[in-house]
């Protein structure tokens, strides 16, 4: 089987991880999450590409481009989780299996964070497990893509 290719999308303000509201998000940086993913996935025959943008259009462009090469999508839409119909529509349009990831448990936070516009167009959602949630999303996509190609 060919190497699986996944796009990991970090939404707005995730570039501030490690110094942003550490009581909620911890001290792990986005670079450390990406590095941990690359290390942990080395034996999985998975290629990961990473993108971060604070701009909705930048995220949409990256996801649309990934439709030409990726087998799946891991996305932490940040604040766009609760507000972006455009991002939701993009994920639905490209047809890649997607897993939504959140570092914190969005269901245990402010009420406005309880509703995700993105989750209905994803195959799953992982929340509240810190940076480790991204790795679990990779494992989930590996399993899903393996079943799909069998």
C-alpha positions as CSV (number, residue, x, y, z in Angstrom):
1,X,0.0,0.0,0.0
2,X,1.3,3.5,-0.8
3,X,2.3,5.9,1.9
4,X,-0.8,7.8,3.3
5,X,-0.6,11.5,3.1
6,X,-2.4,13.8,5.7
7,X,-2.7,17.5,6.0
8,X,-2.6,18.8,9.6
9,X,-4.3,22.2,9.8
10,X,-3.8,24.5,12.7
11,X,-6.3,27.4,12.8
12,X,-6.1,30.9,14.3
13,X,-4.0,31.6,17.4
14,X,-2.6,28.1,17.5
15,X,0.8,29.7,16.6
16,X,0.6,31.1,20.1
17,X,0.5,27.8,21.9
18,X,3.0,27.5,24.7
19,X,2.4,31.1,25.8
20,X,-1.3,31.6,25.2
21,X,-3.6,30.9,28.2
22,X,-1.3,28.1,29.5
23,X,-3.8,27.3,32.2
24,X,-6.1,26.0,29.4
25,X,-3.7,25.0,26.6
26,X,-0.6,24.0,28.5
27,X,3.0,24.9,27.6
28,X,3.4,22.7,24.5
29,X,4.0,24.8,21.4
30,X,2.7,24.1,17.9
31,X,6.2,23.3,16.8
32,X,6.5,20.7,19.6
33,X,3.1,19.2,18.6
34,X,4.3,19.0,15.0
35,X,7.6,17.5,16.0
36,X,5.9,14.9,18.3
37,X,3.6,13.9,15.4
38,X,6.5,13.5,12.9
39,X,8.4,11.4,15.4
40,X,5.4,9.2,16.5
41,X,4.3,8.7,12.9
42,X,7.7,7.8,11.5
43,X,6.9,4.1,11.6
44,X,3.4,4.4,10.3
45,X,4.3,5.0,6.7
46,X,2.5,8.3,6.8
47,X,3.5,11.6,5.3
48,X,2.3,14.7,7.2
49,X,2.2,18.2,6.0
50,X,1.5,21.1,8.3
51,X,-0.2,24.4,7.8
52,X,-1.2,27.2,10.2
53,X,-3.0,30.3,9.4
54,X,-4.8,33.0,11.3
55,X,-6.9,33.7,8.2
56,X,-9.9,31.8,7.1
57,X,-9.1,32.1,3.4
58,X,-5.6,30.7,4.0
59,X,-7.0,27.6,5.7
60,X,-9.6,27.1,2.9
61,X,-6.9,27.5,0.2
62,X,-4.7,24.9,2.0
63,X,-7.5,22.4,2.3
64,X,-8.6,22.9,-1.3
65,X,-5.0,22.3,-2.5
66,X,-4.7,19.2,-0.3
67,X,-7.6,17.6,-2.2
68,X,-5.1,17.0,-5.0
69,X,-2.6,15.0,-2.9
70,X,-3.9,14.2,0.6
71,X,-5.7,11.1,1.8
72,X,-7.1,12.8,4.9
73,X,-7.3,15.9,7.0
74,X,-6.7,16.6,10.6
75,X,-8.0,20.0,11.6
76,X,-8.0,22.2,14.7
77,X,-10.1,25.1,13.4
78,X,-9.6,27.1,16.6
79,X,-12.3,29.8,17.0
80,X,-13.5,29.1,13.4
81,X,-15.0,25.9,14.9
82,X,-18.0,27.8,16.0
83,X,-18.3,30.5,13.3
84,X,-17.1,29.4,9.9
85,X,-19.7,28.2,7.4
86,X,-17.1,28.7,4.7
87,X,-14.5,26.4,6.3
88,X,-17.3,23.8,6.9
89,X,-18.4,24.0,3.3
90,X,-14.8,23.6,2.1
91,X,-14.2,20.4,4.1
92,X,-17.5,19.0,2.8
93,X,-16.6,20.0,-0.8
94,X,-13.2,18.4,-1.0
95,X,-14.5,15.1,0.3
96,X,-11.4,14.1,2.3
97,X,-12.0,12.2,5.5
98,X,-11.4,14.7,8.3
99,X,-11.0,14.5,12.0
100,X,-11.5,17.7,14.1
101,X,-9.1,18.1,17.0
102,X,-9.2,20.4,20.0
103,X,-6.6,20.7,22.7
104,X,-9.2,21.5,25.3
105,X,-12.5,19.9,26.0
106,X,-14.8,22.4,24.1
107,X,-17.9,20.9,25.7
108,X,-16.6,21.8,29.2
109,X,-15.9,25.4,28.3
110,X,-18.0,28.5,27.5
111,X,-21.4,27.6,26.1
112,X,-20.7,29.3,22.7
113,X,-17.9,26.7,22.2
114,X,-20.2,23.7,22.6
115,X,-21.4,23.9,19.0
116,X,-19.1,23.0,16.2
117,X,-20.0,23.9,12.7
118,X,-17.1,21.7,11.5
119,X,-17.9,18.4,13.3
120,X,-20.9,17.4,11.1
121,X,-18.6,17.2,8.0
122,X,-15.9,15.2,9.9
123,X,-15.6,11.5,10.5
124,X,-14.8,12.2,14.1
125,X,-13.8,14.7,16.8
126,X,-11.1,14.4,19.5
127,X,-11.2,17.0,22.3
128,X,-9.5,17.6,25.6
129,X,-6.4,15.4,25.2
130,X,-3.9,18.2,24.5
131,X,-1.4,17.8,21.7
132,X,-1.8,14.0,22.0
133,X,-5.2,14.3,20.3
134,X,-3.5,15.1,17.0
135,X,-1.7,11.7,17.2
136,X,-4.9,9.9,18.0
137,X,-6.4,11.6,14.9
138,X,-3.6,10.3,12.8
139,X,-4.1,6.8,14.1
140,X,-7.8,7.1,13.4
141,X,-7.3,8.2,9.8
142,X,-4.7,5.4,9.2
143,X,-7.4,2.9,10.3
144,X,-10.1,4.6,8.2
145,X,-8.0,4.9,5.1
146,X,-6.8,1.3,5.5
147,X,-10.4,0.0,5.6
148,X,-11.3,2.2,2.6
149,X,-8.4,0.9,0.4
150,X,-8.9,-2.7,1.4
